[in-house]
Protein backbone atom coordinates (compact mmCIF):
# COMPACT_ATOMS: atom_id res chain seq x y z
CA UNK A 1 0.00 0.00 0.00
CA UNK A 2 1.36 3.40 -1.01
CA UNK A 3 1.68 5.95 1.79
CA UNK A 4 1.00 9.43 0.46
CA UNK A 5 3.47 11.67 2.23
CA UNK A 6 2.08 14.68 0.37
CA UNK A 7 -1.43 13.98 1.65
CA UNK A 8 -0.14 13.41 5.18
CA UNK A 9 1.80 16.70 5.02
CA UNK A 10 -1.30 18.52 3.73
CA UNK A 11 -3.31 17.45 6.77
CA UNK A 12 -0.45 18.54 9.04
CA UNK A 13 -0.41 21.93 7.32
CA UNK A 14 2.98 21.38 5.67
CA UNK A 15 3.53 22.08 2.00
CA UNK A 16 5.99 19.38 0.95
CA UNK A 17 5.35 19.95 -2.74
CA UNK A 18 7.58 23.00 -2.52
CA UNK A 19 10.49 21.10 -0.98
CA UNK A 20 12.52 18.45 -2.76
CA UNK A 21 12.17 14.78 -1.89
CA UNK A 22 14.65 13.67 0.77
CA UNK A 23 17.83 11.92 -0.30
CA UNK A 24 17.10 8.22 -0.04
CA UNK A 25 19.81 5.62 0.66
CA UNK A 26 22.17 4.91 -2.22
CA UNK A 27 20.84 2.70 -5.01
CA UNK A 28 17.23 3.46 -4.01
CA UNK A 29 14.54 3.01 -6.62
CA UNK A 30 12.80 6.13 -7.96
CA UNK A 31 10.91 7.98 -5.21
CA UNK A 32 7.42 6.73 -6.06
CA UNK A 33 8.54 3.11 -6.53
CA UNK A 34 10.73 3.33 -3.42
CA UNK A 35 7.75 4.45 -1.30
CA UNK A 36 5.66 1.58 -2.68
CA UNK A 37 8.42 -1.01 -2.16
CA UNK A 38 10.05 -0.08 1.17
CA UNK A 39 8.38 -1.70 4.20
CA UNK A 40 10.03 0.70 6.68
CA UNK A 41 11.78 -2.22 8.39
CA UNK A 42 14.72 0.10 9.16
CA UNK A 43 17.32 -2.66 8.70
CA UNK A 44 19.29 -0.26 6.51
CA UNK A 45 19.55 2.21 9.40
CA UNK A 46 21.32 -0.34 11.57
CA UNK A 47 23.54 -1.50 8.72
CA UNK A 48 24.93 2.00 8.07
CA UNK A 49 28.31 2.23 9.81
CA UNK A 50 28.39 5.98 9.22
CA UNK A 51 25.05 6.45 11.01
CA UNK A 52 23.70 8.78 8.33
CA UNK A 53 20.53 6.83 7.55
CA UNK A 54 17.59 7.94 9.68
CA UNK A 55 13.86 7.31 9.74
CA UNK A 56 11.87 10.15 8.26
CA UNK A 57 8.28 10.93 7.30
CA UNK A 58 6.17 7.78 7.18
CA UNK A 59 9.07 5.78 8.65
CA UNK A 60 10.97 5.81 5.34
CA UNK A 61 14.77 6.03 5.52
CA UNK A 62 16.63 9.05 4.24
CA UNK A 63 20.21 10.30 4.39
CA UNK A 64 21.10 12.92 7.01
CA UNK A 65 24.37 14.42 5.80
CA UNK A 66 24.62 16.56 8.94
CA UNK A 67 25.76 13.36 10.67
CA UNK A 68 28.48 12.49 8.16
CA UNK A 69 29.12 11.21 4.68
CA UNK A 70 28.14 8.20 2.62
CA UNK A 71 31.03 5.87 1.86
CA UNK A 72 28.94 3.82 -0.60
CA UNK A 73 29.81 0.65 1.32
CA UNK A 74 26.61 -1.05 0.08
CA UNK A 75 25.72 -2.41 3.54
CA UNK A 76 22.23 -0.86 3.30
CA UNK A 77 21.65 -2.62 -0.03
CA UNK A 78 22.85 -5.93 1.38
CA UNK A 79 20.24 -5.92 4.18
CA UNK A 80 17.31 -4.63 2.11
CA UNK A 81 14.99 -7.62 1.70
CA UNK A 82 12.21 -5.52 0.15
CA UNK A 83 14.12 -4.69 -3.02
CA UNK A 84 13.83 -0.93 -2.47
CA UNK A 85 17.63 -0.62 -2.67
CA UNK A 86 19.00 -2.46 -5.70
CA UNK A 87 22.27 -2.57 -7.59
CA UNK A 88 21.31 -3.84 -11.05
CA UNK A 89 24.69 -3.10 -12.58
CA UNK A 90 28.07 -3.21 -10.85
CA UNK A 91 28.96 -0.02 -12.70
CA UNK A 92 25.73 1.73 -11.62
CA UNK A 93 26.12 4.99 -9.76
CA UNK A 94 24.55 5.02 -6.29
CA UNK A 95 22.51 8.13 -7.11
CA UNK A 96 22.53 11.32 -9.14
CA UNK A 97 23.04 13.87 -6.37
CA UNK A 98 25.56 16.69 -6.17
CA UNK A 99 26.60 19.29 -3.62
CA UNK A 100 25.25 22.81 -3.89
CA UNK A 101 26.78 25.78 -2.08
CA UNK A 102 24.49 28.70 -1.23
CA UNK A 103 25.24 32.39 -0.71
CA UNK A 104 25.74 32.02 3.08
CA UNK A 105 29.13 30.45 2.33
CA UNK A 106 31.91 32.23 4.23
CA UNK A 107 34.21 32.26 1.20
CA UNK A 108 31.53 33.94 -0.90
CA UNK A 109 31.35 36.59 1.82
CA UNK A 110 35.07 37.44 1.85
CA UNK A 111 35.92 35.26 4.86
CA UNK A 112 38.58 32.65 4.26
CA UNK A 113 37.19 29.14 4.56
CA UNK A 114 37.94 26.11 2.44
CA UNK A 115 36.83 23.31 4.73
CA UNK A 116 34.43 21.86 2.15
CA UNK A 117 37.18 21.60 -0.45
CA UNK A 118 39.54 20.05 2.09
CA UNK A 119 36.99 17.35 2.94
CA UNK A 120 36.12 16.52 -0.67
CA UNK A 121 38.07 13.37 -1.60
CA UNK A 122 36.73 13.55 -5.16
CA UNK A 123 38.13 17.09 -5.47
CA UNK A 124 34.83 18.28 -6.92
CA UNK A 125 34.99 21.59 -5.03
CA UNK A 126 37.43 24.20 -6.25
CA UNK A 127 38.02 27.85 -5.42
CA UNK A 128 38.46 30.64 -7.95
CA UNK A 129 39.92 33.95 -6.87
CA UNK A 130 37.78 36.97 -7.64
CA UNK A 131 38.25 40.73 -7.35
CA UNK A 132 39.17 41.73 -3.82
CA UNK A 133 40.81 38.39 -3.01
CA UNK A 134 37.55 36.54 -2.49
CA UNK A 135 37.80 32.81 -3.26
CA UNK A 136 34.51 31.68 -4.74
CA UNK A 137 33.79 27.97 -4.39
CA UNK A 138 32.31 25.97 -7.22
CA UNK A 139 31.20 22.37 -7.53
CA UNK A 140 32.00 20.31 -10.61
CA UNK A 141 28.88 18.14 -11.01
CA UNK A 142 30.71 15.75 -13.32
CA UNK A 143 33.12 14.89 -10.49
CA UNK A 144 30.90 15.26 -7.40
CA UNK A 145 29.65 11.93 -6.04
CA UNK A 146 27.08 13.51 -3.72
CA UNK A 147 28.70 11.71 -0.76
CA UNK A 148 28.05 14.66 1.56
CA UNK A 149 31.53 14.82 3.11
CA UNK A 150 31.40 18.60 2.65
CA UNK A 151 28.06 19.11 4.43
CA UNK A 152 28.82 18.31 8.08
CA UNK A 153 31.99 20.40 8.50
CA UNK A 154 30.54 23.54 6.89
CA UNK A 155 30.37 26.15 9.69
CA UNK A 156 27.42 28.01 8.11
CA UNK A 157 25.32 25.06 6.86
CA UNK A 158 25.76 26.48 3.36
CA UNK A 159 25.96 23.15 1.55
CA UNK A 160 23.14 20.85 0.58
CA UNK A 161 23.04 17.67 -1.47
CA UNK A 162 20.44 17.83 -4.23
CA UNK A 163 19.35 15.76 -7.18
CA UNK A 164 21.11 16.76 -10.40
CA UNK A 165 17.65 17.43 -11.81
CA UNK A 166 17.14 20.09 -9.09
CA UNK A 167 20.70 21.39 -9.29
CA UNK A 168 21.36 25.11 -9.32
CA UNK A 169 24.66 26.75 -10.14
CA UNK A 170 26.92 27.18 -7.15
Secondary structure, 3 states (H helix, E strand, C coil): CCCCHHHHHHHHCCCHHHCCCCCCCCCECCHHHHHHHCCCCCHHHHHCCCCCEEECHHHCEEECHHHCCCCCCCHHHHHCCCCCECCCCCCCCCCCEEEEECCCCCHHHCCCCCHHHHHCCCCCEEEEECHHHCEEEEECCCCCCCCCHHHHHCCCCCEEEEEHHHCCCC
